[in-house]
Amino acid sequence: MFRLLLYSSYFISNLLVASVIELPDLVRTSAQTISVTFESDNDEFKKLGRRAFAMHGAYRHVSSGADYTLVLNKTDSTDVYLEISRNSEILYQANIHGVTPYESFLKALDRSVELTGRPLGLKALFAGQFAFVGKRTGYTELYQSDFFFKEIEQLTFDASLVTRPRWSPGRGNLLFTSYFKSGFPDLFKLDLKSKKCSAIASFKGTNTGGIYSPNGQSIAMTLSVDGNSDLYVIDLYSRVLKRLAKTPSIESNPSWSPEGDQLVFASDRLGNPQLYCIGASGGKIKRIRTDISKYCTEPEWNPVDRDLIVFTASIGGTFQVIQYSFQEDKSTVLSNASGGALEPSWMPDGRHILYTERYKKGLTRLMLMDSITKKVSPLHSAKLGTVSGGAYNL
């Protein structure tokens, strides 16, 4: 059983004083969900807040009898006022600060999740940024957006084929593959502060799959400098490029373990792509026997839980999102998209999954899935056009 500690805060002479209140064990109708009532004096905040908790999967929004009542109001500054209560007893109140009221609102949503969701181990989710590939101008370009797709910024203007971006730790840079200038897939890094783009790998052949290590010191990628695509790691400080293994097969889609000591990737050494692991410094390649499909690709390691990876597999003629547990040695089909689901990516909380859904002829969109309750929600409207290859960072 869990016991929850929240902070009750009040103002004395403009000083915020906090005291600890210990809550009794909560009794819920479901061990997986928390009921909340969300209120705000701002109509937009009320709409977005209720949507946030409806999408999360670990929450149910109710009009009365909730485990918690959340109030999130605007103030005279850029701060927002957050109050959490239960049965009319105030458990927490504080001003949450951000550069803008909207940023403060997103931070307050995350504070609410962290406090009310502590018994379920819930982590922050809403105050980050998406990077994705969009086709709003007729060409594929990189874009950046907040969680609710209210503030969208175009990042590239190359009128060239672009594929899946990947964040650096700290959200300062993006890695992506583009056919810009050379007409071949090269790996680029975009500095989001200066908007300067530089080549990370532009060797003869293909340069794809770039992904930062958890500590940001290395980048894993796949290069075909010797004819077929092999797995490489570059140290960003020494600039030493190392091939982890030379094989006659095609390797793709590397992803780091949470500790950065291993990589999971796809390889077609058996004819069709399957999943494998290798040490971050090289060594023996070990197959992951998913036993789910003859075509498994696009693996990504959970950033919080080393036991889990998510990947794409061909199931019944369409691609679907699959979760694999090392401990259970078991694969579980998570998605059931009629048009197909692909390009899965873990959200930073290690619970939610971002993926691309094919939902209409020629159209794709980004979806959010709660891997525990299987709650699935579209992240944006069809007005955004064709969107794919999403990645999220807090």
C-alpha positions in Angstrom: 0.0 0.0 0.0 1.2 3.5 -0.7 1.1 6.6 1.5 1.3 9.9 -0.2 3.1 13.0 1.0 2.0 16.4 -0.4 2.9 19.9 0.6 0.3 22.3 2.0 1.5 25.9 1.3 0.2 29.3 2.4 1.3 32.9 2.2 2.5 34.8 5.3 3.8 38.3 4.6 4.4 37.3 0.9 6.6 34.3 2.0 5.6 30.9 0.9 5.6 28.5 3.8 5.2 24.7 3.3 4.2 22.0 5.7 3.9 18.3 5.1 0.6 16.5 5.2 0.4 12.8 5.2 -2.6 11.4 3.3 -4.3 8.2 4.1 -4.2 5.4 1.6 -6.5 6.2 -1.3 -9.3 3.8 -2.2 -10.1 3.8 -5.9 -12.4 2.0 -8.2 -9.4 1.0 -10.2 -5.9 0.3 -9.1 -4.7 1.8 -12.4 -6.5 5.2 -12.4 -6.8 8.3 -10.3 -10.0 10.4 -10.5 -9.6 14.2 -10.7 -11.8 17.2 -11.1 -10.0 20.0 -13.0 -11.1 23.6 -12.8 -9.6 27.0 -14.0 -10.7 30.6 -14.2 -9.3 30.6 -17.8 -11.4 28.8 -20.4 -8.4 27.7 -22.5 -6.6 26.4 -19.5 -9.7 24.5 -18.4 -10.2 22.9 -21.8 -6.5 21.9 -22.2 -6.2 20.7 -18.6 -9.2 18.4 -18.9 -7.9 17.2 -22.2 -4.5 16.5 -20.7 -5.9 14.3 -17.9 -8.3 12.6 -20.3 -5.4 11.7 -22.6 -3.0 10.5 -19.9 -4.5 7.1 -19.3 -3.8 7.0 -15.5 -6.5 9.6 -14.8 -10.3 9.9 -15.1 -11.9 13.3 -15.1 -15.1 13.3 -13.0 -17.5 16.1 -12.0 -17.7 15.0 -8.3 -16.4 12.6 -5.8 -12.8 12.8 -7.2 -9.7 11.6 -5.5 -8.3 15.1 -6.1 -9.7 18.5 -7.1 -7.2 20.5 -9.1 -7.5 24.3 -9.6 -5.2 26.1 -11.9 -5.8 29.9 -12.2 -4.0 32.8 -13.9 -2.4 35.4 -11.8 -1.3 39.0 -12.5 2.1 37.8 -13.6 3.3 35.0 -15.8 2.8 32.6 -12.9 -0.2 30.4 -12.5 -1.7 29.4 -9.2 -2.1 25.7 -8.5 -4.2 24.3 -5.8 -4.7 20.6 -5.0 -7.4 19.5 -2.6 -9.3 16.5 -1.4 -12.7 16.5 0.3 -12.4 20.3 0.6 -9.1 20.1 2.4 -6.3 22.0 0.6 -3.3 19.7 0.3 -1.0 21.9 -1.9 -1.0 25.5 -3.1 1.7 27.4 -4.9 2.5 29.8 -7.7 4.2 27.9 -10.6 6.6 30.1 -12.6 7.3 30.1 -16.3 8.5 32.6 -18.9 4.9 32.9 -20.2 1.5 32.0 -18.6 1.2 29.1 -21.0 4.6 27.7 -20.0 3.6 28.1 -16.3 0.4 26.2 -17.1 2.2 23.3 -18.6 4.6 23.2 -15.6 1.7 23.2 -13.3 0.1 20.3 -15.1 3.3 18.3 -14.5 3.5 19.3 -10.9 -0.1 18.0 -10.5 0.9 14.7 -12.1 4.0 14.3 -10.0 2.2 15.0 -6.7 -1.1 13.2 -7.3 0.5 10.4 -9.2 3.2 9.5 -6.8 1.6 6.2 -5.7 1.6 5.1 -9.3 5.1 6.4 -9.9 3.9 8.9 -12.5 6.4 11.4 -13.9 6.2 14.8 -15.7 4.8 14.7 -19.2 3.3 17.9 -20.5 6.0 20.7 -20.4 8.3 19.3 -23.1 8.7 19.7 -26.9 7.9 17.5 -29.9 10.2 17.3 -32.9 8.5 15.9 -36.0 8.5 15.7 -39.7 5.7 17.6 -41.4 4.7 18.4 -44.9 2.9 21.6 -44.5 4.7 23.4 -47.3 4.6 20.6 -49.9 8.0 19.4 -48.7 9.1 17.4 -45.7 10.6 19.7 -43.1 11.5 19.5 -39.4 9.1 21.2 -36.9 9.0 21.7 -33.2 5.9 22.0 -31.0 4.6 22.1 -27.5 2.5 19.2 -26.2 -0.8 20.5 -27.4 0.5 21.7 -30.8 -0.4 25.3 -30.1 3.0 26.8 -30.7 4.5 25.2 -33.8 7.9 26.3 -35.3 9.4 25.3 -38.6 13.0 24.4 -38.1 14.3 23.5 -41.6 13.6 25.1 -45.0 15.6 22.7 -47.2 12.8 21.4 -49.5 14.4 18.0 -49.1 13.5 14.5 -47.8 13.9 14.4 -44.0 13.5 11.5 -41.7 13.0 10.9 -37.9 14.6 13.6 -35.7 16.2 12.7 -32.3 16.8 15.0 -29.4 20.0 15.5 -27.5 19.9 15.3 -23.7 19.0 18.8 -22.5 17.0 19.5 -25.7 19.6 21.8 -27.2 20.2 19.9 -30.5 18.4 17.6 -32.9 19.8 14.8 -35.0 18.1 14.0 -38.3 18.8 12.4 -41.7 18.3 14.5 -44.8 18.9 14.2 -48.5 19.7 17.9 -48.7 22.5 19.0 -51.1 24.0 15.6 -51.8 20.8 13.8 -52.8 21.9 11.0 -50.5 21.0 10.4 -46.8 23.4 12.3 -44.6 23.2 12.8 -40.8 22.9 16.4 -39.6 22.8 18.2 -36.2 20.6 21.2 -35.7 21.5 23.7 -32.9 18.1 24.9 -31.8 19.5 28.1 -30.2 21.6 29.3 -33.2 19.5 27.4 -35.8 22.9 26.4 -37.3 22.9 23.0 -39.1 26.1 21.0 -39.4 26.9 17.6 -40.9 27.7 14.8 -38.4 28.2 12.0 -41.0 28.3 12.5 -44.8 30.3 9.5 -45.9 29.8 7.8 -49.3 26.7 5.7 -49.1 24.0 6.1 -46.5 24.3 7.9 -43.1 21.2 7.3 -41.0 19.8 6.4 -37.6 21.6 9.0 -35.5 20.7 8.9 -31.8 22.5 10.4 -28.8 23.7 8.3 -25.9 21.9 9.0 -22.6 24.9 11.1 -21.4 25.1 13.0 -24.7 28.7 12.1 -25.2 28.3 9.7 -28.2 26.1 9.2 -31.2 25.1 5.8 -32.6 24.4 5.6 -36.3 24.4 3.2 -39.3 26.8 3.9 -42.1 27.3 2.0 -45.4 30.9 3.2 -46.1 31.9 -0.4 -46.9 28.9 -1.3 -49.0 26.4 -2.6 -46.5 25.0 -0.8 -43.5 26.9 -1.4 -40.2 26.5 0.0 -36.7 28.9 2.8 -35.7 29.4 5.0 -32.6 31.2 8.4 -32.7 32.6 10.0 -29.5 31.7 13.7 -29.8 34.7 14.8 -27.7 37.5 12.7 -29.3 35.7 12.6 -32.7 36.7 8.9 -32.9 34.4 6.9 -35.1 34.2 3.2 -34.2 32.4 0.4 -36.0 30.9 -2.0 -33.4 30.7 -5.0 -35.7 31.3 -5.8 -39.4 28.6 -8.1 -40.8 27.3 -9.0 -44.2 23.8 -8.0 -43.2 22.1 -4.6 -43.0 21.9 -3.0 -39.6 19.5 -0.1 -38.8 17.7 1.9 -36.1 20.1 1.7 -33.1 18.8 2.7 -29.7 20.7 3.0 -26.4 19.9 1.3 -23.1 19.0 3.7 -20.3 22.5 3.3 -18.8 24.2 3.7 -22.2 26.0 0.3 -22.0 24.2 -1.5 -24.8 22.4 -0.9 -28.0 19.4 -2.5 -29.5 19.0 -2.5 -33.3 17.4 -4.2 -36.3 19.4 -6.5 -38.7 18.3 -8.6 -41.7 20.9 -11.3 -41.1 18.0 -13.9 -41.2 16.6 -12.4 -44.4 14.0 -10.1 -42.8 14.7 -7.6 -40.1 14.8 -8.9 -36.5 16.0 -7.3 -33.3 19.5 -7.7 -31.7 21.7 -6.3 -28.9 25.3 -5.4 -28.7 27.6 -3.8 -26.2 28.2 0.0 -26.6 31.9 -0.8 -27.2 31.2 -3.7 -29.5 31.4 -7.5 -28.8 29.0 -10.3 -29.3 25.7 -9.7 -31.1 22.8 -11.4 -29.4 19.4 -11.9 -31.0 16.2 -10.8 -29.1 13.7 -13.6 -29.8 10.5 -11.6 -29.9 8.5 -14.5 -31.4 5.9 -12.1 -32.7 6.6 -11.6 -36.4 9.0 -12.3 -39.2 9.5 -8.6 -39.7 10.5 -6.6 -36.6 12.2 -3.2 -36.8 12.5 0.3 -35.3 13.3 -0.7 -31.8 13.6 1.8 -29.0 14.8 1.1 -25.4 12.7 2.5 -22.6 14.6 5.4 -21.0 13.4 4.6 -17.5 12.9 0.8 -17.4 15.7 -1.3 -18.8 13.4 -4.3 -19.1 11.3 -2.9 -21.9 11.7 -2.0 -25.5 9.1 -1.0 -28.1 9.3 -1.7 -31.8 7.4 -2.0 -35.0 6.3 -5.4 -36.4 4.3 -6.7 -39.3 1.1 -8.2 -37.9 -1.6 -9.5 -40.1 -0.5 -7.4 -43.1 -0.2 -4.1 -41.2 2.5 -2.6 -39.0 1.7 -2.4 -35.3 3.5 -1.2 -32.2 4.9 -4.0 -30.0 6.3 -4.0 -26.5 8.9 -6.6 -25.5 9.9 -7.5 -21.9 13.3 -9.0 -21.4 12.4 -10.3 -17.9 9.2 -12.0 -19.2 10.7 -12.9 -22.6 7.4 -11.8 -24.0 6.1 -9.6 -26.8 2.8 -7.7 -26.4 0.9 -6.0 -29.3 0.0 -2.5 -28.1 -1.7 -0.9 -31.1 -4.6 -1.9 -33.3 -4.5 0.7 -36.0 -6.4 -0.4 -39.1 -4.1 1.6 -41.4 -1.0 0.7 -39.5 1.2 2.1 -36.7 4.9 2.6 -36.9 7.9 4.7 -35.7 7.3 4.2 -32.0 9.2 6.3 -29.5 9.1 6.3 -25.7 8.1 9.5 -23.9 10.6 10.6 -21.2 8.3 9.3 -18.4 8.9 5.7 -19.6 5.2 5.0 -19.5 3.8 6.7 -22.7 4.6 5.9 -26.3 4.5 8.3 -29.2 4.0 6.7 -32.7 2.9 7.5 -36.2 -0.5 6.2 -37.3 -1.6 5.8 -40.9 -5.3 6.8 -40.6 -6.3 8.0 -44.1 -5.0 7.4 -47.6 -1.8 9.2 -47.8 -2.1 10.8 -44.3 -0.3 10.1 -41.1 -0.6 11.6 -37.6 1.1 11.4 -34.2 -0.6 9.4 -31.5 0.0 9.1 -27.8 -0.5 5.7 -26.1 -0.4 4.9 -22.4 1.4 1.6 -22.3 -0.3 0.5 -19.1 -4.0 1.2 -19.8 -3.6 1.1 -23.6 -5.4 4.5 -23.8 -4.7 6.0 -27.3 -5.3 9.7 -28.3 -4.4 11.7 -31.4 -2.0 14.6 -30.5 -3.2 17.0 -33.2 -6.0 17.7 -35.6 -6.1 16.8 -39.3 -5.5 20.5 -40.1 -1.8 20.0 -39.4 -1.5 17.7 -42.5 0.8 14.8 -42.9 2.9 14.4 -39.7 5.3 11.6 -38.8 8.5 10.6 -37.1 7.9 12.2 -33.7 10.3 12.5 -30.8 9.6 14.2 -27.4 11.9 15.6 -24.8 11.3 17.4 -21.5 
